[in-house]
Amino acid sequence: MSDRLALPELQRRLIERSRHLGFVPYADTPLRGVRERSPSDSDTDSEDGASSEQRSAHGSTRARSSPDHEPPEPSRLGCTNWCTCGRCEAMPTIVESVCCREIPAATEKQPSGCITSNVRFHTLCLDDVVLDVVFHTLQDHGVRVENTR
C-alpha cells in the first residue's frame, strides 16, 4: 500500500487541492535542517545535473542564494549579533544562520518584528497536520525530505 493511500482523507484532499491550485508550500522558506553532504554524495543528484540543494519544492532548479538574499558570512556561527528581529538562535551551520528580516518574502508577510510573531506562522509552519501534508506533497514531487520524527 502506498503512503498516499495510508493518509487520512482530509490530508489526501488537501494534497490534491494544493496540486490543483498549483500551490508549492514553503518554496521560499529557509531550511533549518539542511542535510550535510557526505563525500560519497555525487555532485549531482538528478538527470538535469541539479544538486539536491538547488532543487526547489516543485522540482525545478534554482541557485542556493537568490539575488535578494546572499549566503550568510562564516562569522555568524555560534552567535546571534547578526539578528535584527531579536528572536534568532545560534545555529550549527552557516546556511542556517539567517534572520527572517534578511529574507524579502518573510518581510513582505511580516513587515516588522519576527516572522514567528505573525498570526499565521504557527498554523502554517508548526502545525503537525500541515507539515504532514507538505511532507507527503514534497515526496510526491520527488523531493527528498528527511523525516526526523
Secondary structure, DSSP 8 states (H G I E B T S, - for coil): --HHHHS-HHHHHHHHHHHHHT--TTTT---SS-----TTS-S--STTS--GGGB-TTS-B--SS-TT-----GGGTT--TT-SSS-----SSTTT---GGG-HHHHHH-SSS-GGGSTTHIIIII-HHHHHHHHHHHHHTT-------
